[in-house]
Amino acid sequence: MTGSAQVRCRLLMLLTASLVALAGCGTSTGQPVGDDGASAVTTTPLSQVTPIDSPRTHQGPSTALLTDEHVDPITTDTTPQLPASVTSHDRGGDRPVDVTDASRVIAMDLSGALAATVHGLGLGKTLVGRDQSTTFPGAEDLPVVTSGGHSINAEAVLALEPSLVITDGSIGPRDVVEQLQDVGVTVVFVENDASFAGAARLAEDVGAIYGVPGVGAQLAQRITDEVEQTTQQIERLAPHARKEKARMIFLYIRGNSGVYYLFGDESGADDLIEGLGGIDVASEQGWPGQRPMTDEAITSANPDLILVMTDGLTSAGGIDHLLQDKPALALTNAGQNRRFVDMADGDILSFGPRSARILAALARAVYAPEGGAS
């Protein structure tokens, strides 16, 4: 199991443990959650945005909105070319798999990236079920096969009579997923690294599963090109001098259950912060994966800006309650300036065909929180 896969598994355990805390939070609507009303971003192209004077000292929260949730297929007439011989990255080691039928597919993972990738390949018509995080237009009417805590409902899966299940192991229990093979379902485990490069590799791997590696390569190239173009646009907005760059961390919050984790290397947060032109404090401090937030760690980090999930911030009662409950956060530059940038839970770490749009939405919230049209 790769480092990123281990990170995703630990994140799954965090989400499962915090299910009760989220029960009353509802689904994120992407609306501002600051106690005094966070500033919503606009869809102004990054090339037309006027940045704030200083991302290090700017005051007030903002919300990153992915206003266009669509997943645009690279082509609309893709047809599986089977059989296809691929490798499944099982828990006990790699296993060769021959995929012979992709007419009824369930592609599931913690972030919804797998189903989005299938749709991006132009193969959304093969999907017969979805996980809770797959909510993009065109998939929302599919039956949900995961239940609370992002765990698989085996009966719901079998009722859909899938011919193929594609997953990365972040939906569990993994034993239940593996047992689907015993009733004749072809199961392929893929590696799904939480990064922009990982999103491109996933496009190639899923394309290979369907027997259309060429289409997978096209989607991978589009993801890479779009992310590169977006990061180039962000370079215009972000300060160039290191001392002027915003020091950022990603804080995972589930307030009602007392879960507060700092996300570090290979969590996906590092890629986001690097793409945003900020200083990734977690990497600077040498934090791997996720680690519980401690007063010492947060005061030592002293971030200027804190990235959070929208529902997570809501679960803590909003910014004022969070700072009251966690005085160490209030002592940081971000706490004193109330500089939190939130984004919908299902979007912020959802690497896939929409990676560039997610990064652009975050960039607007960081560098032009009031809209910033020139």
N, C-alpha and C positions, 0 to 999 in steps of 0.2 A: 504494500500500500504506500502510495506516495505521500509526501508531507502534506500536500494540499488535500488529499483524500482523508488523511487523519484529521485535519482541521475541520473538514465538513462533517465527519462523524462526531467530533466533539461538539460542534455547533448543533447537530441533531439532538444530542443529549441535553444541551442547554434549552433548546426549544421545547422538548418533551417535558422537562422538569418545570418549565414555566407556563404550561398550558392553562392551569387553573387561574393564574394571575391574569392571563389575557382574555379569559372567558367573557369578562364584562367590558372589554375594550372595543370590541367590534372590529370591523375592517377599516383600514386606513382609507380616508377619502382624498388624501393629498392636501388637505386644508391646513393652514398654519395652526400651530399648537402652542405657541408662546402665550404666557399669561396675559400679556398686553397686546396679543395679536401679532404673530410673526408676519414678515413681509413675503408675499407670494411672488414668485418669479414670473417673467413673461416669456413669450416665445420669440423674442427679438433675436435674430441671428447673432452669433458671437462676433461676427465681423463688424456688426453695427453697435456693439455694446461699449459704453464708456465706463471704465472700471472706477471703483471707489478709490479714494486717495491712498488708503493703507489697509490691506486685509489683516494686518496685525493688530490694529487699534480700533477698527470699526466696531460700533456698538449695536447690539440688538440681534435677535434671531432671524432666520430666514428659512423658507421651505423650498426644496428642489422639487419641481413638478414635471413629471414625464407626461406632458399633455397629449402626446401621440403614442398610444399604447400598441399600435399596429406592428405586426411583424411582416415585413415586405418579403415575399418569396423571390428568390433569385431567378426563378422561372415558374411558369404556371402549368407546364405540361410534363413535369417529371414523372417517369414511370419506373418502378423498381426493376432492376435487371438481375434476376436471381436464377440459380443459386449464387450465393456469395459466401466465401470462406473468410472468417474473421477470428479475432482473438478476444475471448472474454476474460477480463481481469478479475477472476474469482478470488475469494478470501484465501483459499488454499493454494493459489498459484494460477498462472495463465492456463486457459483451456481453449482448444480449437473448437469453433462452432460453425456449422453450415446452416446458413439462413436460407430457407426454401420458400417461406410464405410471409409476406409483409402486408397482407391485406387488412389485418386487424391488429393494430399496434397500440400499446400503452408505453409511453415514454415518460418516466417520472423521476424527479429529483427534488431536492430541498428548495431550490430557487425557481423552478419552472424553466430552466435553461434548455433542458433536453427537448421538451415539447416545442419550445420556440425555435430550436434548431431544426427540428423536423419540418415545421411550418416554413422556415426560411429556405429549406431545400425544395419547396414546392410540393411537399408530401403530406401536408396537413390532412388531406382527405383520407389518409390511412389510419388516423388516430380515432380510437373508439372510447377512450377514457382519459382522465387527466388527474394530476395531483392538485392540491389546494392552491399552489402558487401559480398555476397556469391559468391566467385570467385574461390574456390578451384577446382582442376582438377576433371572433371566428372560432375560439376554443371554449368560450364561457358556457356554452350549452352542453358540452360533453359531460357525461356522468363522472362524478368525483370518486376516486378509488382510495383516497387516503382519508383518515379520520384525525381526531384530535392529536396534536403533537407530531403531525406529519408521519404517522405510522400507517402501514398498508392495511387495507381491509381485504383479506384474501377472498372472502366470499364475493365482494363487489367486483374484484378482478375477474374471477372465474365466471361470474354471471355474464360478463361481456364477451366471453369466449375468444380471448386474444390468441393470435397465432404467434405473436412476438412481444416480448417485454424488454425494453431498453432502460437501464437504470445505472446509477453510479454508486449505489450502496448507501446513499444518504437517506433513503426512505427505508424504513425497517419495520419489524425485526428482519434482519437479513436472512435468517433461517427460513422465514416464511416465503421470502422472495425466491430463495434457492429451491424450495420445495415445489414451486410451480412447475419446475422441470419434470417432477415425478408424474404429473398429470398431462404431460405432452406439450407444455408450452415452451417454446424456445426463449431462453433468457440470455441476454448479453449484458455483461457489466462493462461499462466504459470508464476511462479515467476522465475526470472532469475537474481540472485545476481552476481554482478561483483566480483568474487573471485574464487579461485581454488576449494574451497569446494562447491561453488555455481555451478560450472561446473559439478561436480559429481552429485549433487542433480538434476540438469537439465536432466542428462542422465537417472536417475531413473524416473523422472516425464514424460519425453517423451516416455520412454519405456512403462510406464503404459497406456499412451494414446493409444498406438498401441496394448495394450493387451499383451505385452511381458515384464512384470516386471523383469523376470529373466535375460533377455538380457540387460535391462537397468542397473541392478545391476552389471553385468559383466563389462559393459563399465565404470560405475562409479568407480569401483574398479581399473580398468586399469588407468584411469585418475589420481586417488589418488596415486597409486603406482608409476607412471611415474613422477609425480610432486615431490613426496618424494625422489625418486632416484636422480632427478636432483638437488634438494636443497642440498642433501648430497654431491654431487659432487661440488656444488658451495661453500660449507663450506670449501673445501680445498683451494679454490682460494681467498676467502674473508678474510681480517684480522680478528683476533679473539678479539683483544683489541678494546674496543669501541672508544677510542681516535684515532685509525687508520682507522676506518670504514668511508666510504664515506657518507657524508650527501647529501641526494638526494631529489629532488622534481620532480613532473610531471607538466609541464607547457603546457596548451592547448592554441594553437596560431591560430588565423585567422587574419593575419596581415592587409590585405586590408580592413577589416571591423572593425579593432581596437579591436578585441576580444582577451583578454589575461586572462586566468583563471588558478588558482592554484587548483590542485585536491587533496582532502584530504581523510578523512575516508569514507569508503564504496563506493569509486569511482572506485576501482580496482587497482588504482595506489599504494595504501597502501600494497596490497597483493604482487604486483610485487616487490616493494622495499624491503619488508621483505624477499621475496624469494631470492632476489639478495644479501642478507646479508648486506644491507646498513642501514643507519639510516633514517627513514621516518620523515623528518622534519615537514611535515604537521601534523602528529599525535603528534609529540613533541610540536608543537605550538597550538594544539587543533583545527585544522581547519576541520570542517565537510563538506562533499560533495565537492562542488566547490565554490570558492569565487573569485571575480575579483582581479587580481594582482594589488597591490599598491606598490609605492616605499617603504613605511614603511614596508610592509609585506615581500617584497623580500630582503631588506637589513637586516631585523631582522632574516630572515631564513638563509641567507648567505650560500647557498648550495655549495657543492664541485662539484656536477654533476647534470645536468638537463636533464630529459627524455622528449622528444618531439615526435610528429608525423611528419613524413617526409614532407608531403604536407603542414602541418602547418608551418614548418620552411621555406619551399620554399615561402609560402605566405607572409612571413615577409622579403623576399629578401635575405635570408641566414643569417649566424651568424653575419657577420660584420654589416649589415644593422640593424639587431635586436638590437645589442649592442649600435649602434649609436642612434636608435630611443628610446631605453629604457636604459638610462644611469645608472639607479639603478641596472640593471642586470650586467652591466659592472663592477660595484663595488664589486660584489660577487666573491668568490673564483672561481666559475664555469666560470663567465664572464672573469675574468683575465686570466684564463687558456684555455678559449674557449672550455670548457669541456661539450659538448652537445652530448647526445646519441639519435639518431633518429631511428625510425622504421616505416614501412608502416602503414598508418592510419588504414587500415582494419585488421592489425595483432596485434598491441601492446596491445590493451585492449580486444582482442577477446578470452575470456575464453571459452574453450570447449575441444574437443578431442585432439587439438594440443597445449594445455596449456604448457606442459613440453617443447616442442620444442621452443615455443616463449620465455619461460624463459631462456632456454639454449642459444638461439641466443643473448638475451640481456646480459647474463653473459659474453659471448665471447667479446661483444662490450665494456663492462665495464672493464673487467679484462685482456683481451688479444687483444686490439684493432689493433695490427699489425699482428695478426695471432696466435702468441704465441705457436706454436707447439714445443714440447720438443724433 
